[in-house]
């Protein structure tokens, strides 16, 4: 017995049938405007979202500030790890330090933060940039408080420490400024 051959496949030309295409797009829920006023061309773009919507409008100088911060954190970390006596002497004008371990631990913590700073320099995600700026601002604020308490306890005002305090206030202000600028909602055009 000869096997019965199936009938040839017939192609439906629904791509050229305008009514059929509109019905299909309506069922899928694409082609119309959503709540934000965007028109999605496909269901995939509707589900995944439009990447232009999530692009960060970067404030002027943000990437320069991130680069300067990463270099600054890395430089101080390497100095604290390799030359703890010189770092302590530069800030507090005291030659001897009782133990190098706390300064080296400080250098290790700064090196960890600097790695985060370097990675944040290459991201375009708003949340990561904001968290990095907030981390930086918190670090500078804590360093300001710790240095101030240390100077009050020792009742001496070293020039390096005062310069450090002024720079930390300045750095906190810059980091907070960029934190709020990155978090600001873009104006609709």
C-alpha positions in Angstrom: 0.0 0.0 0.0 1.2 3.3 -0.9 1.3 5.8 1.9 -1.1 8.6 1.5 0.7 11.9 1.0 -0.4 14.9 3.1 -1.9 17.8 1.2 0.6 20.6 0.4 0.9 23.3 3.0 -0.9 26.5 2.2 0.7 29.7 3.4 -1.6 32.3 4.8 -0.7 35.7 3.7 -1.8 37.5 6.8 1.2 39.9 6.6 -0.5 41.6 3.7 -3.9 41.4 5.3 -4.1 44.7 7.1 -7.2 43.8 9.2 -5.7 40.6 10.3 -2.4 42.4 11.4 -4.3 45.0 13.3 -6.4 42.4 15.1 -3.2 40.4 16.0 -1.5 43.5 17.3 -4.6 44.5 19.4 -4.7 41.0 20.9 -1.0 41.2 21.8 -1.5 44.6 23.2 1.1 46.3 21.0 0.9 49.3 18.7 -1.1 51.4 21.0 0.1 53.9 23.6 0.8 52.8 27.1 0.5 54.9 30.3 3.8 56.7 29.6 2.7 57.6 26.1 5.1 55.2 24.4 4.2 53.1 21.4 5.7 49.7 21.5 6.5 48.0 18.2 6.5 44.4 19.7 5.5 42.5 22.8 9.2 41.9 23.6 9.9 45.6 23.7 6.8 46.1 25.8 7.8 43.5 28.3 11.6 44.3 28.4 11.0 48.0 28.3 12.6 50.7 26.3 16.3 51.2 27.2 16.2 54.8 26.2 13.8 55.4 29.0 16.3 54.1 31.5 19.3 56.0 30.1 20.9 58.3 32.7 21.2 61.9 31.8 24.5 62.5 33.4 25.2 65.8 35.0 28.1 67.7 33.7 31.4 66.5 35.2 30.0 63.3 36.8 32.5 61.0 35.0 35.4 63.3 35.8 34.4 63.3 39.5 34.1 59.5 39.5 37.6 59.3 37.9 39.1 61.7 40.4 37.5 59.8 43.3 38.7 56.5 42.1 42.3 57.8 41.7 42.2 59.5 45.0 40.9 56.4 46.9 43.4 54.2 45.1 46.3 56.6 45.8 45.6 57.0 49.6 45.0 53.2 49.8 48.3 52.3 48.3 50.0 54.9 50.5 48.4 53.5 53.6 49.3 50.0 52.7 52.9 50.7 51.6 53.9 53.7 53.7 51.7 53.9 56.8 54.2 56.0 58.8 54.4 58.7 56.1 50.7 58.9 55.7 50.2 59.4 59.5 53.0 61.9 59.6 51.5 63.9 56.7 48.1 64.3 58.4 48.9 64.6 62.2 52.5 65.8 62.1 53.6 63.1 64.4 56.6 61.0 63.6 55.9 57.8 65.6 52.8 55.7 65.3 52.3 53.0 67.9 51.1 50.3 65.4 51.0 50.2 61.6 48.2 47.6 61.6 45.3 50.0 61.9 46.6 52.2 59.1 47.2 49.2 56.9 43.6 48.0 57.6 42.4 51.4 56.7 44.4 51.1 53.4 42.8 47.7 52.7 39.3 49.2 53.3 40.1 52.1 51.0 41.4 49.8 48.3 38.1 47.9 48.5 36.1 51.1 48.1 38.4 52.2 45.2 37.6 49.0 43.3 33.9 49.8 43.6 34.7 53.4 42.4 36.6 52.0 39.4 33.7 49.7 38.5 31.1 52.4 38.9 33.1 54.5 36.4 32.2 52.1 33.6 28.5 51.6 34.4 25.5 53.4 33.0 23.0 52.2 35.6 21.6 55.0 37.7 21.2 52.9 40.9 24.8 51.8 40.9 26.1 55.3 40.3 23.9 56.7 43.1 24.9 54.0 45.6 28.6 54.7 44.8 28.2 58.4 45.3 26.3 57.8 48.6 29.1 55.5 49.8 31.6 58.1 48.9 29.7 60.8 50.8 29.3 58.6 53.8 33.0 57.7 53.9 34.0 61.4 53.7 31.5 62.4 56.4 32.8 59.6 58.8 36.4 60.5 58.0 35.6 64.2 58.8 34.0 63.2 62.2 36.8 60.8 63.1 39.5 63.3 62.3 37.7 66.1 64.2 37.4 63.9 67.3 41.1 62.9 67.0 42.2 66.6 66.8 40.0 67.6 69.7 41.3 64.8 71.9 44.9 65.6 71.1 44.2 69.4 71.5 46.5 70.1 68.6 45.7 71.6 65.2 48.0 70.2 62.5 47.9 71.9 59.1 47.6 68.7 57.3 44.6 67.6 59.4 42.8 71.0 58.9 43.4 70.8 55.2 42.0 67.2 55.3 38.9 68.4 57.1 38.2 71.3 54.7 38.7 68.9 51.7 36.4 66.3 53.2 33.6 68.9 53.6 34.1 69.9 50.0 34.1 66.3 48.8 30.9 65.5 50.7 29.2 68.5 49.1 30.3 67.4 45.6 29.2 63.8 46.1 25.8 64.8 47.5 25.3 67.2 44.6 25.9 64.5 42.0 23.9 62.0 44.1 20.8 64.2 43.8 21.5 65.2 40.2 21.7 61.6 39.0 18.5 60.8 41.0 16.5 63.7 39.6 13.7 62.8 37.2 14.3 64.0 33.6 11.9 66.7 32.4 9.5 65.5 29.7 10.1 67.1 26.4 
